[in-house]
Amino acid sequence: MKKVWAVYFSATKTTEKTVCTIAEALAHELGISWGKRDFTLPEARKEEYCFGEDDVVIMGTPVYAGRVPNVLLPFLGTVKGQGTKAVPVVLYGNRNFDDALAELRDILESQGFLCIGAAAFVGEHAFSGTLAAGRPDTEDLKAAKEFAASLGEKIKRGSLEGRISVPGRSPSPGYFKPKGPDGQPIDIRKVKPLVNDDCDDCGLCARICPMGSIRPDNVREYSGICIKCGACIKGCPKSARYYDDPDFLFHKKDLEEKLTERAKIGIWL
């Protein structure tokens, strides 16, 4: 092995923190260097990503509605491996990762990667400050380093045959569907944050939007879709962006009230 790569989409930095911790610790275990390939912003997804047989890729994505974010699927279908060892890692916000990990594993395998391990970690929810608040925390990052040590031992032993079995269905039959007060499914896909009078037009939200959907000349307008990743809301220094959609707010409150226990990390080797 020559290099470990942390490759990730991370709108609110939780996936980045986890994947980079694993990559750095694994590189230390193997006595080699490591690097980052961050494909969060639109321009980065126009680049070519190709890895060789002497690379190890720690591939991380958040979990949206129990799946790999569907807006990332076209890009992930262009990432190439050449017998490259890979570790799919998903970050979920205290509910469940459903089919996301199985889906990410299969995407990597279809692109020429050999998955030698897999993990589901927990990160603060994209649209909440109380769901998995502050995670990944010290305990999570300690587990990430221990996972890296186990990966390193596996690589050194050369015991890399056999398919990694993980929970979930792939292909997945669908996405998690939030429900309203009457128990019926609600559709919040077109809901977008609003902007209050505290906004000083600094333009940071437009620069960090992973979809490039916030107009830089008028940050109150959108030129594309909103995936509710939390980047603009959590990244705003003035706390000027917010939601007012009743269905969205009910769903958020419902999750916060029901999912109060500390969700568990899952690791598969």
N, C-alpha and C positions, 0 to 999 in steps of 0.2 A: 504494500500500500504506500502511495506517495502523498495523498492529500485527502483530508476530510472536508466536505462542503456542507455548510448550513444553507439550505435553499428553502425559501419561505414566502408566504403571503401573511402579512401581519398588520392590520389596520390600527390596532390599539396596543401593539408591542408585546402582547402576551405570548403569541406563537414565536415571535422572534426571540424573546428571552429564554424560552424553554428549548427551542431547537439549537440556539447558539451555545447554551450551557452543555447540551449533550455533545455537540460537535467539538467544542473545545476540550471537554473531558476525554472524549474518545481519542482525539489527536494526541493528547498528553499520554494516554495509555499506550498508544502505538508508537510514540516517539516521532511523530510526523507533524507537518503544519496543517493549518485549517484556514478556510476562507468563507466568505458570505456571498450568496446570490439572492438578493431581495427583489422579488417580483411584485411587490405591493402596488407600485404606481404604474400607470398605463405605459409609459415609455419603456419601462424595464421588461414588459411582456412583449415588446417588439424585438428583443434581442434573441440571439441563438444560444440555447443551452444544450451543450453536448458534453457528456462525461465518459471517461475511459475506464478500462478494466482495472486500473490502479487507483481509482477514486472510490471514496465512500460518500454517499449522499444521504444526509438527514433531511428528508423532505417534509415540511410542515405546512398545514393549512388549518384554519379554523373550521368549526362545524356550524353550518347554517341549515336549520330545519332538518337536522339529522343526516346531512349529506355534505360532501365536498361542495363548496359554493359553485353553483352551476355556471356562473360567469367566468370561472377559471378553467372550465373543461376544455375549451378550444386551445388555450395556451398550454395546458398540461399535456395535450395531445401532440405538442411539438417538441417537448423535452426528450432528448435522446440519451439512452444509455447503451453501452457496448459491453455487456456482461458486468455492468457496474453494480457493486454492492450498494444496497439502499435500505433505508429504515423509514417507513411511513409513520408520521406522527400527527395526530389531530388534537386540537384544543377545543374543549366544549365548556359551556357556561353553566355547569351545575345541573343541567337537566339530564341529557343522555347524548352519546355520540352515535347512536342508532347504527346506520349502515356506512357512515363516513369512512371509518378505518378500512373496512373491507373494500370499499370503492377506491380509496387511494392506493391500497396495495395492488389492486388489479390494474389500475391505470399505469403504475410504475412497471409492473410485469409486462404489460402490453407494449411498453416503450423500450424494452431491452434491459431492464434492471433485474437484479436478483435480490429479493427482499430477505434480509437476514435477521430481522427483528421488527417489532412494531409496538407502538405505544399510543395510549389515549391519556393526555394530561388535561388538567383543568385550568381555565383562565377566567378572569372576571368577565362576566357576560357583556356582550357588545353594547346592549342598550340598558344596562343597569349598573348601579354602583354598589348594590347590596348582594346580588347573586354572585357567589364566589369572590366576594370583595377582596382585592389585594392579591389574588392568585394569578400566576404562580408565586408562592411565598417561599420562605426558607425551607420548609419541609418538602415542598414540591421540587425545588432545585436540588436538594440533597438526593431525592429519589432519581432525578434526572442524571446526576453524576454516577449514582450506583448503577443505573441502567447502562450508562456508557461503559462502565468498568466491565459489566457482563458482556456487552457487545465486543469489547476489546479482547476478552478471554476467548470468546467464540471464534473471532477472526484468527487469533494466534493458534488455536487448536486446528483450524481448517475445517471445522465441522459445519459446513454451510449447505449441505444437501437437504432437500426436502422443503416443502412449501410451508410458509408461516401460516398457521391457522388462527384467525381472529374472529371475534363476534361480528354479527351483521350479515346482511344479504347483499350479494353482488352478482348480477345487476340488481339494484334496489327497486322495489315495487313503487316507490313514491317518496314524497317528502312529509315531514311532520307538519300537521295542520293545526294551527292555534284555534281555540274555541272562544266564543263570546259568552256573555252572562247566561244565555239560554241553552248553552251546551252545543250549539250548532257551530260549524266551521266558519271562520271569518277570513277575509282576504285583506292582508295589510301590505301587499307587495308594492302598491303604488303610493303608499304613505311616505311623505318626505318631511324632514325637519323644517321648522319655521325659524325666523330670526327676530329677536327682540331689539329694543332700542339701545341696549348696551353694546351692540356691535359698533366697532370703530373702523370697519372696512379695512382691516389689516391684510386680508386676503389669505391668511394661513389656511383656512378651511378649503379654499380652492386648490391650494398647492398640495394638500395632503389627501384629497379625495381619491381613493383608489380607482374610481371609475372616471375621473376627470369630468364629473357631472356638474360641479358648481361653477357658475360663470365668474371668472376672475374680475370682470368689469362691473359685475353686480352680484354679490354673493347671496342675494335673496332669491336669485333665479337659478334654475337648473337647465342644463343643456342635454342631460341624459338621465339614466336610471339611478335610483338610490337603492343600495343593497342593505341599508341599515347596519353598517359595519361599526358605527360608533366613532369613526375617526374624527369627523368634524365636531361632534358634540363634546367628546372627551378631550379633544385637542384645542378647543377654543379657550384662549386665556381670559376671556370675558364671560364665559358661560352664557353666550348669547344665542345659542341654537337649542331648540326644544321641539317636542312633539305635542300636538293637541288633539290628534285623532282619537275619538272615544274607544274604538275597538283596539287600537294599538295600546293605549294606556291601560285598558282593562287587562289585556294579555300580559303586559309587563307586571302589573300589580298581582295578577293571579300567580305568575311564576314566582315572584318574590315571596308571596305568602305561603306557597306550597313547598318550595324547594329550599328549606332552611338548613338541612343537614349538609355536612361537608361531603361533597361528591368524591368518589375514589378514583385514583389513578389506575390505569390498566396497562400491564406490560406483558408482551409475548415474545418469547425467544425460541 
